[in-house]
Amino acid sequence: MVKSKIQLRNIQNVAASKTALIDCPIGPRYHYVVLEETYGGGTNSLAGAFANVLEIRVKVNGRVQRTMSGAQLRDINILNGTAYDGVGATPNTTPTAIPIYFAEPWRKDAKDQDALAWATNKWSSFQIEVDLGAGTTPTLVASAIVDNFQPATPGGIVKVIRQSFPAVGISFDIASLDRRDWMQQVSLYASSGAATTNVKKVTVRLNSQILHELRYTANKALLQNFGMTPAASGRDAYVYDVVFDHDDLLGSSVNLEGSRDLTLTIETDAGETMSGSMVAILQRLGPPE
Protein backbone atom coordinates (compact mmCIF):
# COMPACT_ATOMS: atom_id res chain seq x y z
CA MET A 1 0.00 0.00 0.00
CA VAL A 2 1.47 3.34 -1.11
CA LYS A 3 1.89 5.81 1.75
CA SER A 4 1.45 9.54 1.17
CA LYS A 5 3.15 12.24 3.20
CA ILE A 6 0.69 15.12 3.49
CA GLN A 7 0.34 18.42 5.30
CA LEU A 8 -2.63 18.89 7.62
CA ARG A 9 -3.80 22.37 6.70
CA ASN A 10 -6.83 22.93 8.91
CA ILE A 11 -5.13 24.26 12.06
CA GLN A 12 -6.89 26.89 14.14
CA ASN A 13 -6.31 29.04 17.24
CA VAL A 14 -2.50 28.86 17.43
CA ALA A 15 -1.51 31.32 20.17
CA ALA A 16 0.37 31.38 23.47
CA SER A 17 -1.60 29.80 26.33
CA LYS A 18 -4.37 28.72 23.93
CA THR A 19 -5.67 25.40 22.59
CA ALA A 20 -4.79 24.81 18.94
CA LEU A 21 -7.16 22.55 16.99
CA ILE A 22 -6.01 20.32 14.12
CA ASP A 23 -8.79 18.84 11.99
CA CYS A 24 -7.52 15.68 10.27
CA PRO A 25 -9.30 14.72 7.04
CA ILE A 26 -11.54 11.66 7.31
CA GLY A 27 -11.01 8.71 4.97
CA PRO A 28 -7.28 7.93 4.99
CA ARG A 29 -5.59 5.52 7.37
CA TYR A 30 -3.12 7.36 9.61
CA HIS A 31 0.28 5.90 10.47
CA TYR A 32 1.95 8.97 11.96
CA VAL A 33 1.43 12.66 12.65
CA VAL A 34 4.26 15.08 13.33
CA LEU A 35 3.79 18.52 14.86
CA GLU A 36 6.29 21.29 14.09
CA GLU A 37 6.35 23.83 16.89
CA THR A 38 8.21 27.12 17.24
CA TYR A 39 7.91 29.67 20.03
CA GLY A 40 9.86 32.54 21.53
CA GLY A 41 11.26 33.13 24.97
CA GLY A 42 11.82 29.47 25.76
CA THR A 43 14.68 27.17 26.64
CA ASN A 44 16.75 26.14 23.63
CA SER A 45 16.34 22.40 24.12
CA LEU A 46 14.12 19.51 23.06
CA ALA A 47 12.90 19.28 26.64
CA GLY A 48 11.90 22.95 26.59
CA ALA A 49 10.01 22.54 23.33
CA PHE A 50 8.10 19.50 24.58
CA ALA A 51 7.39 21.29 27.87
CA ASN A 52 5.74 24.14 25.97
CA VAL A 53 3.13 21.60 24.85
CA LEU A 54 1.11 21.40 28.04
CA GLU A 55 -1.29 18.71 26.82
CA ILE A 56 -2.23 16.82 23.67
CA ARG A 57 -5.65 15.23 23.24
CA VAL A 58 -6.39 12.98 20.27
CA LYS A 59 -10.13 12.73 19.61
CA VAL A 60 -12.29 10.42 17.50
CA ASN A 61 -15.93 11.35 16.94
CA GLY A 62 -15.55 14.04 19.59
CA ARG A 63 -14.29 11.64 22.30
CA VAL A 64 -10.77 11.72 23.70
CA GLN A 65 -8.67 8.63 22.90
CA ARG A 66 -5.26 9.84 24.03
CA THR A 67 -4.29 12.35 26.70
CA MET A 68 -0.69 13.23 27.60
CA SER A 69 1.55 16.21 28.11
CA GLY A 70 4.33 16.90 25.64
CA ALA A 71 6.85 15.56 28.16
CA GLN A 72 4.81 12.38 28.70
CA LEU A 73 4.53 11.85 24.93
CA ARG A 74 8.32 12.14 24.75
CA ASP A 75 8.68 9.55 27.52
CA ILE A 76 6.40 7.16 25.60
CA ASN A 77 8.33 7.60 22.37
CA ILE A 78 11.87 7.39 23.77
CA LEU A 79 11.08 4.20 25.70
CA ASN A 80 10.87 2.46 22.32
CA GLY A 81 14.21 3.87 21.15
CA THR A 82 15.98 7.20 20.91
CA ALA A 83 15.32 7.26 17.15
CA TYR A 84 11.67 8.05 18.00
CA ASP A 85 12.49 11.26 19.87
CA GLY A 86 11.69 14.73 18.56
CA VAL A 87 14.02 16.62 16.24
CA GLY A 88 15.23 20.22 16.32
CA ALA A 89 15.15 22.64 19.21
CA THR A 90 15.71 26.30 18.41
CA PRO A 91 12.74 28.36 19.64
CA ASN A 92 11.33 30.80 17.07
CA THR A 93 13.98 29.77 14.51
CA THR A 94 14.03 26.05 13.74
CA PRO A 95 10.83 24.10 14.47
CA THR A 96 10.90 21.22 16.89
CA ALA A 97 9.32 18.09 15.40
CA ILE A 98 7.04 16.32 17.90
CA PRO A 99 5.99 12.86 16.59
CA ILE A 100 2.73 11.08 17.40
CA TYR A 101 2.82 7.43 16.36
CA PHE A 102 -0.31 5.45 15.48
CA ALA A 103 1.34 2.58 13.60
CA GLU A 104 4.35 1.56 15.71
CA PRO A 105 7.54 1.35 13.62
CA TRP A 106 9.58 -0.13 16.47
CA ARG A 107 7.67 -3.42 16.32
CA LYS A 108 9.67 -6.26 14.78
CA ASP A 109 6.71 -7.73 12.89
CA ALA A 110 5.72 -5.59 9.89
CA LYS A 111 2.12 -6.83 10.09
CA ASP A 112 1.87 -5.74 13.72
CA GLN A 113 3.27 -2.32 12.80
CA ASP A 114 0.74 -1.84 10.03
CA ALA A 115 -2.23 -3.24 11.96
CA LEU A 116 -2.06 -0.40 14.49
CA ALA A 117 -2.55 2.42 11.93
CA TRP A 118 -5.80 4.31 12.53
CA ALA A 119 -8.40 3.76 9.80
CA THR A 120 -10.77 6.75 9.72
CA ASN A 121 -13.17 5.75 6.94
CA LYS A 122 -15.93 4.83 9.43
CA TRP A 123 -15.45 7.90 11.64
CA SER A 124 -17.24 11.23 11.57
CA SER A 125 -14.33 13.31 12.94
CA PHE A 126 -10.66 13.00 13.85
CA GLN A 127 -9.01 15.87 15.70
CA ILE A 128 -5.89 16.70 17.68
CA GLU A 129 -6.03 19.40 20.35
CA VAL A 130 -2.77 20.96 21.52
CA ASP A 131 -2.63 23.12 24.64
CA LEU A 132 0.26 25.51 24.08
CA GLY A 133 2.26 27.05 26.92
CA ALA A 134 3.27 30.65 27.47
CA GLY A 135 6.13 30.62 24.94
CA THR A 136 5.57 33.74 22.85
CA THR A 137 4.54 33.93 19.18
CA PRO A 138 4.09 30.17 18.71
CA THR A 139 3.61 28.55 15.32
CA LEU A 140 2.28 25.07 14.67
CA VAL A 141 2.44 23.02 11.48
CA ALA A 142 1.27 19.40 11.20
CA SER A 143 1.95 16.64 8.68
CA ALA A 144 0.89 13.02 8.43
CA ILE A 145 1.77 9.72 6.78
CA VAL A 146 -1.40 8.10 5.42
CA ASP A 147 -2.59 5.45 3.01
CA ASN A 148 -5.94 4.66 1.40
CA PHE A 149 -6.51 1.20 2.85
CA GLN A 150 -10.09 0.94 4.11
CA PRO A 151 -10.75 -2.17 6.20
CA ALA A 152 -14.28 -3.54 6.07
CA THR A 153 -14.22 -4.13 9.82
CA PRO A 154 -12.89 -1.35 12.07
CA GLY A 155 -9.74 -2.39 13.89
CA GLY A 156 -8.57 -1.50 17.38
CA ILE A 157 -6.51 1.56 18.21
CA VAL A 158 -3.92 2.12 20.91
CA LYS A 159 -5.42 4.52 23.44
CA VAL A 160 -3.38 6.52 25.97
CA ILE A 161 -5.24 7.10 29.22
CA ARG A 162 -3.84 9.31 31.98
CA GLN A 163 -5.08 8.83 35.53
CA SER A 164 -4.01 10.03 38.98
CA PHE A 165 -4.18 8.01 42.20
CA PRO A 166 -3.54 8.88 45.86
CA ALA A 167 -0.01 7.81 46.86
CA VAL A 168 0.42 6.86 50.50
CA GLY A 169 3.38 5.54 52.50
CA ILE A 170 5.88 2.97 51.25
CA SER A 171 3.24 0.72 49.63
CA PHE A 172 -0.26 1.14 48.25
CA ASP A 173 -2.64 -0.61 45.84
CA ILE A 174 -4.35 0.64 42.70
CA ALA A 175 -7.48 -1.47 42.19
CA SER A 176 -9.75 0.87 40.23
CA LEU A 177 -8.39 0.54 36.68
CA ASP A 178 -10.95 -0.20 33.96
CA ARG A 179 -10.91 -3.87 33.02
CA ARG A 180 -11.44 -3.32 29.30
CA ASP A 181 -9.45 -3.84 26.11
CA TRP A 182 -5.96 -5.33 25.88
CA MET A 183 -3.52 -3.72 28.31
CA GLN A 184 -0.09 -3.11 26.80
CA GLN A 185 1.68 -0.82 29.20
CA VAL A 186 1.41 1.17 32.45
CA SER A 187 3.95 3.93 33.16
CA LEU A 188 4.04 5.14 36.77
CA TYR A 189 5.55 8.50 37.73
CA ALA A 190 6.98 9.54 41.09
CA SER A 191 4.42 10.76 43.61
CA SER A 192 3.77 14.50 43.61
CA GLY A 193 4.66 14.87 47.29
CA ALA A 194 7.96 13.02 46.96
CA ALA A 195 9.03 13.77 43.41
CA THR A 196 12.50 12.23 43.74
CA THR A 197 11.33 8.97 45.32
CA ASN A 198 11.55 6.11 42.85
CA VAL A 199 8.94 3.40 42.52
CA LYS A 200 11.14 0.48 43.54
CA LYS A 201 8.79 -2.45 42.87
CA VAL A 202 5.48 -3.07 41.09
CA THR A 203 3.32 -6.19 41.36
CA VAL A 204 0.43 -6.70 38.95
CA ARG A 205 -2.28 -9.26 39.72
CA LEU A 206 -5.08 -10.22 37.36
CA ASN A 207 -7.77 -12.50 38.80
CA SER A 208 -5.35 -12.99 41.73
CA GLN A 209 -2.65 -14.35 39.39
CA ILE A 210 0.68 -12.51 39.46
CA LEU A 211 1.56 -11.22 35.98
CA HIS A 212 4.43 -8.93 36.93
CA GLU A 213 6.54 -8.78 40.11
CA LEU A 214 9.82 -6.97 39.51
CA ARG A 215 11.96 -4.45 41.36
CA TYR A 216 13.09 -1.40 39.42
CA THR A 217 16.53 -2.71 38.43
CA ALA A 218 15.23 -6.07 37.22
CA ASN A 219 12.48 -4.35 35.25
CA LYS A 220 14.97 -1.93 33.68
CA ALA A 221 17.18 -4.87 32.69
CA LEU A 222 14.22 -6.72 31.15
CA LEU A 223 13.25 -3.75 29.00
CA GLN A 224 16.83 -3.06 27.90
CA ASN A 225 17.43 -6.74 27.09
CA PHE A 226 14.47 -6.58 24.69
CA GLY A 227 15.72 -3.45 22.92
CA MET A 228 13.84 -0.76 24.83
CA THR A 229 15.55 2.33 26.30
CA PRO A 230 13.94 3.12 29.68
CA ALA A 231 16.91 5.12 30.97
CA ALA A 232 17.64 7.12 27.81
CA SER A 233 18.50 10.81 28.09
CA GLY A 234 15.38 12.95 27.81
CA ARG A 235 13.07 10.58 29.72
CA ASP A 236 11.73 11.25 33.19
CA ALA A 237 14.32 9.72 35.52
CA TYR A 238 11.72 8.43 37.99
CA VAL A 239 9.20 6.65 35.76
CA TYR A 240 8.63 2.89 36.16
CA ASP A 241 7.28 1.20 33.00
CA VAL A 242 5.31 -2.04 33.20
CA VAL A 243 5.36 -3.32 29.60
CA PHE A 244 3.36 -6.49 29.01
CA ASP A 245 4.26 -6.70 25.30
CA HIS A 246 7.98 -6.08 25.90
CA ASP A 247 8.71 -8.77 23.28
CA ASP A 248 6.97 -6.63 20.60
CA LEU A 249 4.25 -9.23 20.06
CA LEU A 250 0.72 -7.82 20.11
CA GLY A 251 -0.48 -11.12 21.50
CA SER A 252 1.55 -10.54 24.66
CA SER A 253 -0.82 -7.75 25.67
CA VAL A 254 -3.13 -8.71 28.52
CA ASN A 255 -6.82 -9.21 27.74
CA LEU A 256 -8.79 -7.51 30.51
CA GLU A 257 -12.25 -8.29 29.14
CA GLY A 258 -14.25 -10.44 31.56
CA SER A 259 -11.62 -10.30 34.31
CA ARG A 260 -12.76 -10.23 37.94
CA ASP A 261 -10.08 -7.97 39.38
CA LEU A 262 -6.91 -6.09 38.46
CA THR A 263 -4.57 -4.77 41.15
CA LEU A 264 -1.25 -2.92 40.98
CA THR A 265 0.80 -2.83 44.19
CA ILE A 266 3.27 0.08 44.19
CA GLU A 267 6.23 -0.08 46.58
CA THR A 268 9.27 1.95 47.45
CA ASP A 269 12.10 1.21 49.88
CA ALA A 270 11.95 1.58 53.65
CA GLY A 271 12.87 5.11 54.68
CA GLU A 272 11.19 6.61 51.62
CA THR A 273 7.59 7.70 51.71
CA MET A 274 5.25 8.38 48.78
CA SER A 275 2.68 11.12 49.22
CA GLY A 276 0.33 13.32 47.25
CA SER A 277 -0.76 11.70 44.00
CA MET A 278 0.79 9.42 41.38
CA VAL A 279 0.21 9.76 37.64
CA ALA A 280 -0.24 6.57 35.63
CA ILE A 281 -0.15 6.54 31.82
CA LEU A 282 -2.01 3.49 30.49
CA GLN A 283 -1.81 2.18 26.94
CA ARG A 284 -4.70 -0.07 25.89
CA LEU A 285 -5.58 -1.63 22.54
CA GLY A 286 -9.27 -1.72 21.74
CA PRO A 287 -12.13 0.01 19.91
CA PRO A 288 -12.41 3.80 20.19
CA GLU A 289 -13.99 5.10 23.37
C-alpha positions in Angstrom: 0.0 0.0 0.0 1.5 3.3 -1.1 1.9 5.8 1.7 1.4 9.5 1.2 3.1 12.2 3.2 0.7 15.1 3.5 0.3 18.4 5.3 -2.6 18.9 7.6 -3.8 22.4 6.7 -6.8 22.9 8.9 -5.1 24.3 12.1 -6.9 26.9 14.1 -6.3 29.0 17.2 -2.5 28.9 17.4 -1.5 31.3 20.2 0.4 31.4 23.5 -1.6 29.8 26.3 -4.4 28.7 23.9 -5.7 25.4 22.6 -4.8 24.8 18.9 -7.2 22.6 17.0 -6.0 20.3 14.1 -8.8 18.8 12.0 -7.5 15.7 10.3 -9.3 14.7 7.0 -11.5 11.7 7.3 -11.0 8.7 5.0 -7.3 7.9 5.0 -5.6 5.5 7.4 -3.1 7.4 9.6 0.3 5.9 10.5 2.0 9.0 12.0 1.4 12.7 12.7 4.3 15.1 13.3 3.8 18.5 14.9 6.3 21.3 14.1 6.4 23.8 16.9 8.2 27.1 17.2 7.9 29.7 20.0 9.9 32.5 21.5 11.3 33.1 25.0 11.8 29.5 25.8 14.7 27.2 26.6 16.8 26.1 23.6 16.3 22.4 24.1 14.1 19.5 23.1 12.9 19.3 26.6 11.9 22.9 26.6 10.0 22.5 23.3 8.1 19.5 24.6 7.4 21.3 27.9 5.7 24.1 26.0 3.1 21.6 24.8 1.1 21.4 28.0 -1.3 18.7 26.8 -2.2 16.8 23.7 -5.7 15.2 23.2 -6.4 13.0 20.3 -10.1 12.7 19.6 -12.3 10.4 17.5 -15.9 11.3 16.9 -15.6 14.0 19.6 -14.3 11.6 22.3 -10.8 11.7 23.7 -8.7 8.6 22.9 -5.3 9.8 24.0 -4.3 12.4 26.7 -0.7 13.2 27.6 1.5 16.2 28.1 4.3 16.9 25.6 6.9 15.6 28.2 4.8 12.4 28.7 4.5 11.9 24.9 8.3 12.1 24.7 8.7 9.5 27.5 6.4 7.2 25.6 8.3 7.6 22.4 11.9 7.4 23.8 11.1 4.2 25.7 10.9 2.5 22.3 14.2 3.9 21.1 16.0 7.2 20.9 15.3 7.3 17.1 11.7 8.1 18.0 12.5 11.3 19.9 11.7 14.7 18.6 14.0 16.6 16.2 15.2 20.2 16.3 15.1 22.6 19.2 15.7 26.3 18.4 12.7 28.4 19.6 11.3 30.8 17.1 14.0 29.8 14.5 14.0 26.0 13.7 10.8 24.1 14.5 10.9 21.2 16.9 9.3 18.1 15.4 7.0 16.3 17.9 6.0 12.9 16.6 2.7 11.1 17.4 2.8 7.4 16.4 -0.3 5.4 15.5 1.3 2.6 13.6 4.3 1.6 15.7 7.5 1.4 13.6 9.6 -0.1 16.5 7.7 -3.4 16.3 9.7 -6.3 14.8 6.7 -7.7 12.9 5.7 -5.6 9.9 2.1 -6.8 10.1 1.9 -5.7 13.7 3.3 -2.3 12.8 0.7 -1.8 10.0 -2.2 -3.2 12.0 -2.1 -0.4 14.5 -2.5 2.4 11.9 -5.8 4.3 12.5 -8.4 3.8 9.8 -10.8 6.7 9.7 -13.2 5.7 6.9 -15.9 4.8 9.4 -15.5 7.9 11.6 -17.2 11.2 11.6 -14.3 13.3 12.9 -10.7 13.0 13.8 -9.0 15.9 15.7 -5.9 16.7 17.7 -6.0 19.4 20.3 -2.8 21.0 21.5 -2.6 23.1 24.6 0.3 25.5 24.1 2.3 27.0 26.9 3.3 30.7 27.5 6.1 30.6 24.9 5.6 33.7 22.9 4.5 33.9 19.2 4.1 30.2 18.7 3.6 28.6 15.3 2.3 25.1 14.7 2.4 23.0 11.5 1.3 19.4 11.2 1.9 16.6 8.7 0.9 13.0 8.4 1.8 9.7 6.8 -1.4 8.1 5.4 -2.6 5.4 3.0 -5.9 4.7 1.4 -6.5 1.2 2.8 -10.1 0.9 4.1 -10.8 -2.2 6.2 -14.3 -3.5 6.1 -14.2 -4.1 9.8 -12.9 -1.4 12.1 -9.7 -2.4 13.9 -8.6 -1.5 17.4 -6.5 1.6 18.2 -3.9 2.1 20.9 -5.4 4.5 23.4 -3.4 6.5 26.0 -5.2 7.1 29.2 -3.8 9.3 32.0 -5.1 8.8 35.5 -4.0 10.0 39.0 -4.2 8.0 42.2 -3.5 8.9 45.9 0.0 7.8 46.9 0.4 6.9 50.5 3.4 5.5 52.5 5.9 3.0 51.2 3.2 0.7 49.6 -0.3 1.1 48.2 -2.6 -0.6 45.8 -4.3 0.6 42.7 -7.5 -1.5 42.2 -9.7 0.9 40.2 -8.4 0.5 36.7 -11.0 -0.2 34.0 -10.9 -3.9 33.0 -11.4 -3.3 29.3 -9.5 -3.8 26.1 -6.0 -5.3 25.9 -3.5 -3.7 28.3 -0.1 -3.1 26.8 1.7 -0.8 29.2 1.4 1.2 32.4 3.9 3.9 33.2 4.0 5.1 36.8 5.6 8.5 37.7 7.0 9.5 41.1 4.4 10.8 43.6 3.8 14.5 43.6 4.7 14.9 47.3 8.0 13.0 47.0 9.0 13.8 43.4 12.5 12.2 43.7 11.3 9.0 45.3 11.5 6.1 42.8 8.9 3.4 42.5 11.1 0.5 43.5 8.8 -2.4 42.9 5.5 -3.1 41.1 3.3 -6.2 41.4 0.4 -6.7 39.0 -2.3 -9.3 39.7 -5.1 -10.2 37.4 -7.8 -12.5 38.8 -5.3 -13.0 41.7 -2.7 -14.4 39.4 0.7 -12.5 39.5 1.6 -11.2 36.0 4.4 -8.9 36.9 6.5 -8.8 40.1 9.8 -7.0 39.5 12.0 -4.5 41.4 13.1 -1.4 39.4 16.5 -2.7 38.4 15.2 -6.1 37.2 12.5 -4.3 35.3 15.0 -1.9 33.7 17.2 -4.9 32.7 14.2 -6.7 31.2 13.3 -3.7 29.0 16.8 -3.1 27.9 17.4 -6.7 27.1 14.5 -6.6 24.7 15.7 -3.4 22.9 13.8 -0.8 24.8 15.5 2.3 26.3 13.9 3.1 29.7 16.9 5.1 31.0 17.6 7.1 27.8 18.5 10.8 28.1 15.4 12.9 27.8 13.1 10.6 29.7 11.7 11.3 33.2 14.3 9.7 35.5 11.7 8.4 38.0 9.2 6.6 35.8 8.6 2.9 36.2 7.3 1.2 33.0 5.3 -2.0 33.2 5.4 -3.3 29.6 3.4 -6.5 29.0 4.3 -6.7 25.3 8.0 -6.1 25.9 8.7 -8.8 23.3 7.0 -6.6 20.6 4.2 -9.2 20.1 0.7 -7.8 20.1 -0.5 -11.1 21.5 1.5 -10.5 24.7 -0.8 -7.7 25.7 -3.1 -8.7 28.5 -6.8 -9.2 27.7 -8.8 -7.5 30.5 -12.3 -8.3 29.1 -14.3 -10.4 31.6 -11.6 -10.3 34.3 -12.8 -10.2 37.9 -10.1 -8.0 39.4 -6.9 -6.1 38.5 -4.6 -4.8 41.2 -1.3 -2.9 41.0 0.8 -2.8 44.2 3.3 0.1 44.2 6.2 -0.1 46.6 9.3 1.9 47.4 12.1 1.2 49.9 12.0 1.6 53.7 12.9 5.1 54.7 11.2 6.6 51.6 7.6 7.7 51.7 5.3 8.4 48.8 2.7 11.1 49.2 0.3 13.3 47.2 -0.8 11.7 44.0 0.8 9.4 41.4 0.2 9.8 37.6 -0.2 6.6 35.6 -0.1 6.5 31.8 -2.0 3.5 30.5 -1.8 2.2 26.9 -4.7 -0.1 25.9 -5.6 -1.6 22.5 -9.3 -1.7 21.7 -12.1 0.0 19.9 -12.4 3.8 20.2 -14.0 5.1 23.4 
